[in-house]
Amino acid sequence: MIESDNSEKTDKERSTAATEKLLAEAHADFKTAKDYYDEEYANGEEDAEFLQGDPWPENIRKMREAQGSPCLHIPRLAPFVHQVENEQRQNNLAIKVSPVDDHGDKETARILRGIIRNIETTSGASIAYNRAGHNQLRRGIGWIRITTAYADERSFDQDIQILEVFDPGSCYIDPNHKNQDGSDAEYGFVSEMVDRAVFEAQYPGKDPVSFKEFGSVDGDWCTEDKVRVAEYFKKEWKDTTLYQLLDGNTCTAEEAKEQGIDVAGLKSRKTRIPTIKWYKLTAADILEETVWPGKYIPLVPVYGDLIWHEGRRIARSLIHDAKDSQRLLNYWKSVHAETIALQPKAPYIGAVGQFKTNREKWLNANVTNAAFLEYDLVDHKGQLAPAPQRQAPPTASIAMFQEAMAAGEDIKNALGMFEASLGQQGDEKSGKAILARQQQGNNATFHFMDNRAVAIRQVGRIIIDLIPKIYVGARVVRIIGEDGQEETVRTITGAGKPANQNEGIYALDMGKYDVVADVGPAYATKRIESVNTIIELIRAQPQMAGIVGDILFKNLDFAEADDIAERLKAQLPPELRGDDPTAMQLQQAAKAIEALKAQIAQMDQALKDKSQSEQLDREVKLKELDIRSKEVDNKAVEAQAKLMPPAPVMPAADPAAANPIQLPPGVTMEAIIQAVIALEGQVEDASNALNMILSHEGGEEGTAAPEQAAA
C-alpha cells in the first residue's frame, strides 16, 4: 500500500470536471495497455497451463476419449524449467551501488548498499524475485513491485518494501516504453479483487462499479462478491529552469525561490522535471490520491525471451517453442501404448485336454509367477501331445518408437538444453569438464537470467532514488553487510552539505549514485567460490592446509565449521593469527609513523612555501630600501646644494668670508638634512622642506631651527 505524508484528496474536493477528465485519462490509458498486453498474457496463460495442466487440445482429447484411446502426458518440459529456475535461485543477484559524481563517495555507497540489503531482507525480496522468475519462465513475463509503508502503526517513519506479484495479469505499464526495464514508462496500473464487504467498509458511499468501459467482461472487474480496485500511476512533466550552483549542485527555479538563492549569473538551462501522481480508483470514483515520492513508475517488468516483431514487443516463455514437440511426444507415446494394449498377451498353446490338471494356474499364468506348471501328456483323445509352448510377446512399432525418440530430441533442441544441463553423466571425467559442458546448456538460457538481472538493477535504481526521500531528517537505520553482519548507522538528509563521516553520520541526499551494470553473485555464491579455490590451492600445495585451513572451514556451511575454524586459527603462529599484541602494537605504530610522515611532509611543504614567500618579501623590501636610500642621498645632495651655493671667487684673506651662510649656534648641516628627510612626508618635495626651514619673512623672523622642524 502506498503511504505518504502528503495530504490526500478525493473527488469531493475537486471539481466534477477535473474528476471526469482524470477518469477519462485513466480509462484511455488502461484500455491502451490492456489491448497491448492481453495477447501476451493470453499466450503466457496458455504456456503455463500447458506446463502444469493438460497439454492436450480439448477437441482432440474428446475425440480420443470417445474412441477409448488413451491421452498420455509425458512431462519432459518441467525438468528443464526447474533446472533454469533453481539455477536462478541459487545464484541470487546482488545489487551493487557506485558513486557517479564528485559529491558521492564509496563509503556512502556502502551504506546505501547496506540499506538496500536491509530492505530486501525485511520485505522478503528474494520471494518477490523468485516469483518474478517463476512467471518469467512459465508465462514470458513477471513483475516486481516497489512500494512504501509506515514502519508500524504508531510511527511516522516510512520504509521501502519490495512486493511479490502473484498474478502478472494484474499489472500494466505504458506499452510505448522503450527501455527494457520500463524506466521510461509514463503510466502504470496495478489492480486487485477486493471483497465487496471490505470495499464498502473501507470506502463508504463509493459505488463498487467495474471498468466495463474498457470493453472487458463485467465479471472480470465486478462480481457478486468482489470488486476490482485499480492503482493508477501517472507521470506528469513540468517545464522549468535548472541552475548550477557554485558548489556544483543544481536547483530548479522553484527551489531557488523557496530557499532564497540568488540565481543571477549562474549557469542555467531549460529542463523538464517529472512528478508521479498516484490514484486509487474504480471506474467511476477516485478513492484516494497522493504524490509518489520517486521519479520512476514503481513497477518493473521481468521479460522472458524478448523479441521485437512488427513494431511491438513480444515476450515468450522458456517452453513456448517446445510445445509442439511435447505434443508429438505425448501423441506417439499414447499411440504406442494403445497399439501394445490392443495386441493379445503372450498365451500358451497346447492340445485340447492338456490344461485339465491345475487349470487355475494355467488361467492365471499371465498375471502370476507360478513356480511350476503341470500339463497332461495326452490330449482329450488320449493321444500323446507335445508340451504347451508360450508364444512371443507382442512387439512394439519401431516407427512409433523412433518418432517418440525424435520428439524428445526436438524438445532438447528447441530449448537448447541437453543431458549435461540436467546433470546426466557423459564422457567427461573431471569436475571442470562436467561444469564446462553444463555451462554450454546454461548459455542457451542465459538471456532469461540476464533479463532478470536487468529488472533487479532497475529495482536498485528505484530504491536509490527513494532512499533520500523516505529516510528524511536524522535517522538511525540498520544496514546489512555483504557477509550478513548487521550494524546501525546514523543518516541525515536536508543538511545541504556532506555529513561528518568521522562521527558516523552519512548524508543520503548528497551526491549521485547508480547501480553498476555488473550485477554480481550474492555472498553465499562467493563463499562457494572461495571454498573451491582454497581446495584447489591445497591440492596443489598441501603445506598450505595448515595456513589457510581456518579460512576454508570458516566458509563451509555445516554446524561445527566455525568451531573447527577457531581451533585451527588458535594453532597458527601469532603473526598469522593477527592477534599478537606486539604485532598489533607494531602495526599501529607503523600506521602512526605513516600518518606522522604524511603530516610532516605537509608541514615541510607549507614551511617551504612560507619560506619562499618570506624570501620574496625580503627581496622586495630590500629593493624598496635600496631605492629609498638612493632617493634620500639624492635629496640630501639637493639640500646641500641649496644650502651651500657656489661662492664667488674672492681673496682668501678672510676665512669667514668663505662661508656666505652663517648657521645658528648648535645647528649643523647633518641636522638640517635630517629635518628635510623628516618633513619630506608632509610636503611635496625636499625643496619645499628646505624652503620651510630657511624661509625668512619680513626680516623679523629668523631661520627656523632645524631641531624644531625635525620635531
N, C-alpha and C positions, 0 to 999 in steps of 0.2 A: 504494500500500500504506500502511496506517495504521502509523505509528511512534509509540511513546510511551515516556516514561521510567518509566511505572508498571510494576510487576511484573505479568507475565501469569500467568494461571491456566488450568488445563484442568479438564475434568470429573473428572480423577483427584483433584484437590484439593478438590473439593466433594462434597457428599453425592449419592447417586444420586437421591434425591427432588428435590433442588434442580435437578439437571440435567434430569430428566424434566419438571419444571414449566417450566423455561426453554424447552426444546424444544417443549413443548405450546403455549406462548405464541407462539413463533416460527412454528409450523405454522399456528395460528389467524390471526395477522396476515398471513402470506403468502397464505393462501387468500382472506382478505377482499380484499386488494389485487389479487390476481390475477384474482378473479372480476369486480372492478370495471374493471380496465384492459384485460383481454384483448379485450373487444369493441372498445375504442378502438384497440388495437394491430392487431387483425384488419382494421379499416377502413383504418387507415393503411398496412398492408402491401398491401392491395388498391389503394389510390391510388398508391402508389409503383410497384407492378408495372404499373398502367395507364399511368403516365407513361413508364417506362423500358422496359417489356417489351411484351407482346402485349395490346392493349386489347380484342380480340375475345373474347366469351364462348366457352368451349370447345365447347359443343354447337352453336352457330351456325357456328363455324369448321369443325367436322367435317362438318356438313350441306352447306355451300357447297363445301368441297373435294371431297366425294363427287359433286357435280354439275358439277365442273370450273369453278366460279365463283371469281373472284379475291377475296381478302380484303386489301384495301389498308389501310395505316395512314398517315395524313397528320398528322404531329406538329405540330399547331398550339399545343398547350399548353406544350410545352417552352420556346419563346422567352419566354413570359410569366413562367414560373417563373425562368428565368435572369435576366430583367430585374430582378425583385424581389430575387433572391439576390445579384446583383452590386451592386445599389444598397446592400444591407446591408453588403457587404464594403468598398465604397468609403467609406461613412460609418461608420467604426469608432466605436463608442460608448466614451466615456471616463468612468471612474469619478471623481467629484469628492467630496472629503471636506470636511466643515464641522463646527466645534465647536458643541455644543448646550447647554453649561452653563458656569458661571463658571470651572471648573477647566480647560477646554480653551482653546486659543489657535490662532490662524491659522498660526503658524509650525510648530507640531507637526502641524497638519492637513496642511500642505505636505509635511512629512517622511513622514507616513503615506501620502499620495498617491504620493510617490516610491517608497516601499517596495512599494506595490501595483503600480506600473508595472514595477518590477524583477521582482516575482513573475510578472506577466503575460508579461514578456519571456523570463525563464529557463524558464518552463514552457510556452511556446508557446500562450498563452491565445487568441490570435487564431484558431488552428486549432480549439480547443475551441468558441469562439463561432461560427465558421463552420459547423462540423459540426452544432451545435445548430440554427442557422438553416436548414441544408440539410434536416434531418429535420423541422423545424417546417413548412416549406413543402410537403414531399412526403408526410409522414405525419401531420401535425397535432400532433405533439409531439416535442420533442427534450430533451436533458438536458445539464447542465453539472455536473461533479463537482469538489469541493474535497477535497484530502487533504494529509497531511503525510508527510515522509520525512527521514531524516538527510541532512545536506549532502553527505557522502561516506562511504565505507566505514570511514574512520578518524576520524570526527568524532562528537561527542555533540550538536552543534548541529543543530537541525532547521530545515527550510524548508517553506514552504507551496507547494502545487502546484495548478494548475487543469488538470484532465484532460479529454480528449476522450472522448465516449461514442459509439462507432460504432453500437451496436445499442440503439435506445430500449427494446426489449422486455426488456432486461436490468435495468432499473430500475423499482422500485415504491416509492411512498411512501403514507402514510396517506391513503386516499381521502376521509376526513372533514375534511381540511384546508379551511379557508375562505379563507385568503389565497391570491391567485393565485400568488405566488412560493413557496408551500409552507413559509413560515417558521414556521407553527404546526403542522406535521406532528408526530405523536407517534412514528412509526417509519418506517423505510425499508429497502429491500433493494437490493443490487447482486449480481448473480450472473455467473459466468463458467464456461466449459467448460475444464477442465484435463486435460492428457494423463494417462492412468492411471499411467504410469510416473513422471511428475513428481509426481503426488499421493502415490504410495506412497513415493517417496524423501523427500519433504518432510514427510510425516506417517506415519511407520512405525507399523504396528499399528492404524491407523484403518481403519474399514470404508468403502470407497468406495460408499456406497449413494446412492440418489436420493430426491427428495422425492415419492415416489409417494403418500404420504398426502394430498398436495394434490389428488389426483384427476387429475393430468396423466399423459400417456403416459410410461411409464418411460424410453423412449428419449430424451425431451426432457431428462432430467436425468442419466441414466447410460447410456452406450453401451458397446460392447465396448472402445473405445479411449479414451473420455473420461469424466470425472466432473464434474458441476456442483457448484461450491462457492459458497455464498452468504455475503455480508457483511450483518449484521443490526445496524441502529442502533435503539436503544430508549431513549426519553426517560423518565426516572424523576423524580418530583417529591418534594421533601422540605419538610414544613411547618416553619417556623422563625420567629423573631422578628428583625425588622430594626431597627437602631438608627441614629439620625442623630447623628454626632459633631459636636463643636463647630466643626470646620473645614469642615463641610458634607458631608464624605464619609459613607458608610454602611458598616455591617458587620453581619453576622449574629451571632446569639448564639454560635455555634460559633467564629467568627473572633475575637470579642471575648475569649472564654475562652482561645483559643490565644495571642493577643497580649497577654494580661493587661490588657485595657482595662476600666476601671470604668464600667459602664453605668448606675449609679444616677443617676436624674434625667434621663436622656437621653430624647429623643422616640423612641417606638417604635411599631411596628405589626406585625401578622401578615402573613406573605408565604409564597410557595412558590418554592423555588429548583430549577431543572431541572438534572439530570445526565444526560448521554448515554452509555450503555454501548454498546460495540462488540464484536461477536462474529463470528468466522468459523466456520461450521458446515456440516455436512452434515445429512441428515435424522435421523441417529442420534447424532452426535458434535459436541461443541463443540471445535473445533480450537484456537482462540485467543480471548482476550478482553482488553480493556483499557477505559480510560475515554477517550472522545473529549473533547478539551480545550474545545471550544466549546459554545455553548448552542443551536445550530441543527443540524438534520439536514443534512449537507453534500451534499445532492442537490437541484438546482434545476431544476424543470421549465420548459421553454420552450414555451408553448402556441401553437397556431396560431389559427384562427378559433374563439374560445372562446364557447360558449353554455351556458345553464343550462336544462335541459329535464327535466321530470318528476322534480325533486329530484336530478338528477345533472349532473355537469359533462361536457360533450361538446366535444371538440377536433377540428376538421376541417382538412384540408389546403387549400392555395390552390386546387387543381383539383377539389375534391370536387363542387361544384355544376356544374361544366362537363363532367363525364364523359359525360353523355347527349348533349350537343351534339357532343362529339368522336365519339361512336359514330355519330350521324347523319351527320356529315361523312364518316366512313370508309365508311359504307354507301352513301351516294349517289355518292361518288367511285368506289367499286368497281363499283356497278351501271352507272354512266355508262361506265366503261372497258369493262365487259363488253358493253354494248349496241353500242358502236362497234366492238369487236373482232369481234362476230358479223356485222356488216354486211360485204358484199363490198367489196373495194377498187375504186377507180375504174378500170374497164377501157377499152380501145379497142374500138370496134365498127366493123366493116367487112365487105365482101363476102368470101365464101369465095374463097381464092386470092390475096387482096391482101397476105398476110403471108409469101409464099414467100421473097421477097428479104429478106436479113438477118433471118431468122426468130429467131435467138438474141437480137438486140437487142430485138425485139418481146416475146419471152418475159420479158426482164428489165427491161422499161420501168418497172415499178412499184418496182424496187429499185435501179436505176442511173440516172444522169443522162447519157444519150447526147446528143452534140452535135446529131445529126440522125437521123431515122428515114426510110428509103426504103420506099415501098409500090408495089405493082403497080397499074397503071391499070385493068386488066381483071380480072374475076373468073375463076373456074375455067371458066366457059362462054365466055370470051373477050369478054365484053361490058364496055363502059366502066362504071366504078363510081365514085361519089364517094370522096373521101379519107376514111380512117378517122377517126372522131370519138371523143374521150375523154368519158366520162360524168361527171356531177357527183360529187364525193366524198361519202362517207356523212355524213349530218347527225346532230348530237347532239340529244338530247332537251332542249328548252328547259325543261321542267318539272323534269327531273333537275338541270340546271344551276342553276336558281333555288333548288331545295331545298338543294343543296350550299352556295350562297352564304348562304342563310338560316341554315344550321347554323354557318357561320363567324362570322356576326354574333351568333348566340346565345352562342358561346364568349366573345366580347368582352363581351357584356352580363353574362354570368354572373360574369366576373372583374372587371368594372368597368374594364377597360383597353382602350384603343383605339389607333389607329395612332400617335398622337403619343407614347404611352407607350413605344413601341418605337423612337422617333426618326424615324419616317417624316415626310416633308415635307408641310406643309399650306399654308394660305393665309398663314400668319404670315411676316413678313419679318425683324423684328428678333430678336436673340437673346433678349431679355427675354420677348417674346411667345411664342417657342417654349418657353422654360423654364416660362412660366406655364401653357401648355397641357399640358406634360408633368406639371406638378405636379398637375393635375386627376386624372390617372391614378394618381399616387403617393398621393393622398388615399384612393383606393378600397382600397388595400392597406396603408395606414399602420398599421392595427391589428396587423399582423404585426411591423412594426418596433417598435411600442410595447410589445408583449408581450415581445419580445426584450430591450428596454431594462429592463422590469420584472425580468426574470430576472438581467440583469447587475448591476442595483442590489442584488439580494439577494446575489449573489456578493461585491460590495463589502462588504456588512454582515457576511457570514460572515468575510471576511478581517480586517476591522477588529476583530471580536470575537476572532479567533485571534492577532493580532499580539502583544499584550502577554503572551499565554500561551505562545507559541512562541519569541519573541525575548526570552528571560528573562535577567536579570542584565545585566551590562555587555557590550555587543557593538559591533562596528564593522560597519555594514551599508551596502550600496550602494543608492543611490536614483537614479532616472532622472527628469529634469525633463520638463516638458511639451514642450520643444524637442528631447528626446532626449539631452541632455547628462547625463553621469554624474558623480556625486560620492559620497564616502563620508562618513558621519556617525557619531557615537557615540551610542548609545542605552542606556537603563538602565530596569530595572523593579525594583520592590520597595523603592525609596528612601523611599516614604511621603510625599514632598513633590515639588513641581515641581523639575526639574533646572535647572542653571545654563546657560541657552541662550547666554549670553555666552561661555562656554567651549566651545560647540558640543556640548553634551550635552542630549539630549531624553528626557524621561520618557514612555514609551509607555503607562503604566498610570495616568496622571493625567488626569482629565477624561473627558468623554463625547463621542464623535464619531459621526457618521452620514453616510450617503451622501445628498447632496442630491437632491431629486426631479427636478431638471432635469439630465438626462444629456446633456452637450454633445458636439459632434463632436471628433474627435481633432485633434492639432496639424496633421497633413497637410491636413485639410479647412480649417482656419483659414488655412493658407498660401495655399490656392487662393482663399479669400475675400479675403485681403489683396491678392493679385495683381490680382484683378478690380476691387477698389475703387481701387487705385492707377492702374490703366489708365484707368478712367473719370475719375479726377481729372485725369490728364494730358490726356485728350481735351478736357475742359472748360477746362483751363488749361495749355496746352503749356509755359509757362515753368516749371512745376513739375517738368518732366522732369529738369532739372539739379539739383534739390534732393532729390528722392525716388528718383532713378534707382538709387542703390546699394541702397536698401531693396527696390525692385522685383526686381532681379536676385538679391538675397540669398534671396528667397522662390521664385525659379524653380528648376526641378528639371532641370538639364542639366549636363554635365560642367564647362564653363568658367564657370558662373554666378557662383561665388564670386570667381573672378579678376576678372571684369568688375566685380562689386560693389566690390572693393577698389580698382580703378583709378578708378572713378567717385567713390568716397569720398575718394581722395587729391586729387582736383581741387576738392573742396569747400573753402570758407573755413574757417579754424581754428575759428571759433566754431560752425560747423555740424558739423565733424568730432567735436568734443568731446574732442580730444586736445591742444589748445593748452596748454602748461604754464602760461602766465599765466592763461588762463581757468580751468584746473583749480585753480590756487592761489586765484584769486578765489572760485571755487565752494567750495573747502574753507574759506577764510576766512569766507565768508558763513555756512557751516554752523557754524563755530566761534563766530561772533558770535551767531548764533541760540541756540546752546547756552549761551553766557555770559549772554545776555539772560534766558533761562529760569532759569538758576542765580541771577542777581542778583535776579530777581523773587521767587524762592523765599526768598532770604536777606532781602530787604526785607520781605517778608510776615512772616517769622519775627521780624525785629527789631521790626516794628510790634506784633506780638503780645506780644513780650517787654517792649517799652516800655509798652504798655498795662497789662500785668501789674504791672510795677515801679511805674508811676504809681499804680495801685490800692493796692499795698502801702504806698507812701509816704503816701498819703492816710489809710489805715487807721492807720498808725503815728503820724501827726500827731494824729489824733483821740485815739488812746490817750494820747499825751504830754500833750495838752491836758487830758484828763480827769485824768491823773495829777498834772499841775501844780495843777489846781484842788483835788484831794484833799489835796495837800501844803499848799497855802495854808490850807485849812480846818483841817487838823491843827495847823498852826503857830499858828493863831488860838486853837485849843483849848488848846494848851500854854501859850501866853502868858496865856490867861485863868486857867489854874490857877496859874501862877507869880505872877501879879500880880492877886490878888483885890481887889475894891473896898475901899479903906481908909476907916475911919470918919472922919467929919468932925472934924478936930482943928485946934487953932490952928496956924497956920503959922509959929510962932516958931522951932521946931527943924527945920531941913531934913532931918536924918537920920531924924526920926520919920516922914517921908512915905513911906518905903520899909520896910515891915514885914519883908521877907525880905532878909537880908544874904547876898549871893553871895560865895563864897570868892574870894580874890585870884586874878586871872587868868582867872576864869570870866565869860563874857559870855552874854547872852541868846541871841545868834546861835549860840554853841557848843552851848547846851542844845537848841535847835531842831534843829540838825544831828544831835545824838546821838539825839534822838527819832526822826528820819527813818531813821537807820541801824538802830535797834533795831526799827523797825516790821515788818520782815520776819521777826523772830524772836518777836514777841509778838502778841497778838491785836489790839490797837489802840494808838493814841497815848496813851491814858490810862494803860494798864499800863506803857508805856515811861516815861512821866513819873514814875509811882509808883516804878519801879525806880531812877530817878535820884535822886529826892528822898526815898526811904524812910529812916526813922530807926528803928532797933531797939535797945531797951534804953537809949537815950540815950547810949550809949558810942561807936556808930559814926557817923561823920559822914556828911554827904551825899556820895553817890558822885560822884566827879569826872566831869564831862561828857567830858573828854578820854579817860578810861578807858572810859567807856561807848561812845564813838564808836569806840575801838579794837576 
